[in-house]
Amino acid sequence: MSRTLAPALALLFAPTAQAQAAQDADPALWVVRDEDTTIYLFGTIHVLKPGLSWFDEAVRDAFDKSGELVIEMIQPDAATAQATLLPLAMNASGPTLTEKLPADKRPAIAKAAGDLRFPLAVLDRFDPWFAAITLTMAGLPRLGYDPESGAEQVLQAAAKAAGKPVRGLETFEQQLGYLDGLPEPVQVRFLVSTLDEMPKMGAELDKMVTSWAKGDPDTLAVTMNEGMRETPELGKVLLTDRNARWAKWIEQRLAQPGTVFIAVGAGHLAGRDSVQAQLAKHKLRAVRIAY
């Protein structure tokens, strides 16, 4: 797995952090149209530092014109999320997480857990994918990222205020299943990559956010998706297959009149396996909106 995999997965799955002020950002926006339907495609970055202004200009205009908001997933309440997550993520018997790691990586997980004040004895009873995500998320505040509010929350609040319906392309259970269903050796490699690259994660996240703010999906694709392509099982499950399903959803939605604003992780709208590339297989063209 490449040095970018852990932060890329953080961006794909982490709760998002709202940029709160001042600096202008112009992230990429696309549109797919037929005679009576318009579907906007907006790529989000799921973790942002304060200081970017993105919900304006063409993005706000497209949102205001839309009759509904579609996001990757509608977050369940905390109790429901915990009841769904724990049976999937917990490993109450068998080898501990530390024991599953190569011997030379065991001190690293102890150090990471200690640095983040997360009890290793607790972490040891969970699957490797959950440990990787947990360590990544726990480190975000130290890097200046606030995982408590974000782009999807801003969009959902705006939709609620405007009386727009909100739907998810996937369920919470589905998203957890993508990671929990990975073969254990892949999960362990993901955790090892996370441990190896945690000291560099801030720089990698900053690079991704900068590319997104500049509206540069090509650079974003290289940074975000490289590691997943190097691990075919992961790239297939988290990118290619999902993008193909979403392109099919868009094709079917075009059969209904109306205007829709779709917001998904920016990595899904970048690179050769993007939603736009999948749409082309259905003879549909996503056009970049210049602004």
N, C-alpha and C positions, 0 to 999 in steps of 0.2 A: 504494500500500500504506500502511496506517495505521501509526502509531507503535508499535502493539502487535505487528506481525507477527513481527519477529525473535525477541522473547522468547517469543511463543506457540509458534513452531516449535521453539525450544529446549526448551520444556516438552513438546512432543509427541514429540520424537525424541531428546533428550539422555539419556545414562545418568543414573541417578537418584542423589540424595545422601540419605543416611539422616539423619533428625532424631534426635539422640542423647539428649536428656534434657529432663525437667522440665515445660515448658509444655504444657498440655493442648490438644489439637486434636481437633475433632469433625467430620471430613469427611463428606460426604453418602454415604449407602448406600441402595441400593434392592434390591427383591426381586421376582422374577417366579416365579409358581407355577402348577402344575396339580395334578391329583390325586396324582401320585406323584413329581413333580420340583420341586426348589427351586433357583433360580439367583439368586445374589447379584451385584449390580453395584456395584463400588467404583471411584471415580475417583481416580487417583493424580496427584500433581504430581511431575514427573520430576526436578526439582531443588529441594532444600530446604536451608535453613541448619540447623545444629545447634540444638536447643532445643525441638523439638516432639515430643510424645508422641501418636502417632496409632494405633499397633497395639495397641489395648486396647478395652475396653467392647464396643459392638455390633459393631465391625469384627472384633475378635478372636473374639468369640462366633460370628459368621457363618463365619469362616475355620475355626474348630475343628469346626463342624458339617458342613463340606463334605468331600466325598470326593476332590475334585480341584481343582487350581488352574489357571486359564486366564489367560494374560497376552497382551499384544500379540505378543511375539516372544521366542523363546529365543535369547539372544546366543551366536553361535558363538565358538570359541576365536580368539585373536588372529591366528594364521597364516591360518585360514580366512577371517576377516573381511577381512584385508588382501588376500588373493588375490581376493576377491569385489569389494571396494571399488575397488581401483586401476584395473582396466580400465574401470569405469563413470565414475569421477571424473576421471581424468587426461586431459589434452588435450596430447598430445606434439607436435602440429604445428598450424599455422594461427595465427591471431591469439592473442596472449597475453591473459590475464585483464584486465590493465590496459588493453590496447588495446580490449577490448570495452566498457569503461566509458565513459560520457560524459566528455569532457575535463575538465570541472570537478570530477569525482569521483576522478580519478586521484591527486591528492595525498592524498586521504582514505584510500585503501587503503594507500598507502605509509606514512602515519602510523600507521594501525591496526596494520599488520604490525610496524612498528618498536616501537610501544608494547608489543606482546605478545611481542616478540623472536622473531617468526616470519619467516624469510627470504622476502622478496617474490619473489625469483627462483624459489623453490620453489612458492609459492602461485600464481604466474603461469601455471603449467602445468596448473592444474586448472580444472574447470568452475565457473561462478559459484555454483551451489547448494552445492557443497562448500566453496567459500571462505566463503560466508555462515555455514554451520554451524561451520566450523573457527574463524572469528574469534569467533563467539558462545561456543563451548565454551571456547576459550582464555581468554576474559575472565571466566568464571564464578568461578574461585578468588579473583580480586581483589574480587569482590562478596560474598565470604563463603560461596559455594556450593562443595561438594566433589563433583565429578562421578565419583567412584570407587566410591561405594556408595549404595544407595538402597532405595526402597520395594519394587521388584520383587525385589531381592536379599534383602531381609528376608523377604518372602513366600516366595520360593523356598527359602531356608534353613529356614524353618519347615515348609514342605511336605516337604522332604527329611528333617528330623528326625522328622516324623510319618508318613513313608512314603506321602505323598500323591503321585499322579502329577501332572506339570506338562506342559501343552501350550501351544502358541502359536497365536493366531488367524492369524498371518501369518509369513512367513519373512524373514530378513535381506535376501535378494535382492529380495523384494517391496517392503520399506520403502525400500531404496535406489532402486528403480525408480520409485517415486512422484515423487521429486525429480529424478532423472536424466531422466525422461521429460517433464518440463515444457518447453515451448517456450523457446528461449534468451532471447527478450525478457523473459519472465516471470522466468526465473532472474536476469537482470541487474537487474530491478526489485527483486527480493528482496535481492540483494547491496547495491544502492544504499540500500534501506531500512535494512538492517543497519548500514551505515556511518554513515548519518545519525543513527540512534537509539542507537548504542552508548553515548553518554554518559548516556542516560536509562534504559538497560536495567535497571539495578539497581532503580530505583523501580518500573518496570513489573512486574518479577518479584516484588518485595515485595508489590505490590498483589494479584497473582494468588494468591500463597501465603496471604495474609491472608484472601482470600475463600474459598479452599479450606478453611483451618483452621476457619473459622466455619461451614462447611457452607452456603455461600451460592452455589449454582450459577447463579443468575440474574445476579449481578454478575460471576461468573467467565466466563459466556458472553459478556457484553458486552466484557469486557477481552480474553479470549483469542481469540474467534472473529470479532471485528469486521473485522480486517484481511483475513482469508481470504474473507469474504463480499464485500469490496470488490474482490477479485481473483478473479473467478468460476472461472478455471481451477484456481487453487490450492485454493479452498474445496471444489470438486467432488471433486478428487483426494484431498485429505488429510482431509476431514471427511465430506461427504455420502455419497460412494460407499462409503467404508470403514464408516461407521455402518450403511448399508443392508445390507452384506454380513454384518456382525456380528449384526444383528437377525435375518437369515435363519438364521445359525448357531444363535442362541438358539432360534428356533422349531423347528429340526430337533432340537436337543438336548433339548427338552422331550418328545420322543417316547421318550426313554430315562429310566427311573427313576433317582433319585439326587439328590445335592446338590452344586452347583458354585459355586465362588467365582471370579468374573471380575474382574480388575483391569486397567483400561485408563486412558489419560490422561484427566484430569478434563474436558478440553475436549470429549471425545466424549460425555459424559453431561450436557451443558449446552446450552441454546439450542434453537432451533426445528428444527435438523437433527440433534438428538441421537439416540443409540441408542434412548432411550425413545420419541421421536417416530416413529422408524422401526418400532419394535415395535407401536405403535398401528395402523400400516397393516396389520399381520398380526392385528389384533384381540387383541393381547396388552397387558396393563397392568403397568407397573413401578410398584410402590408404595414410596414413601419410608419408610424405617425411622426412627422417632423415637427418639432417645436423648440 
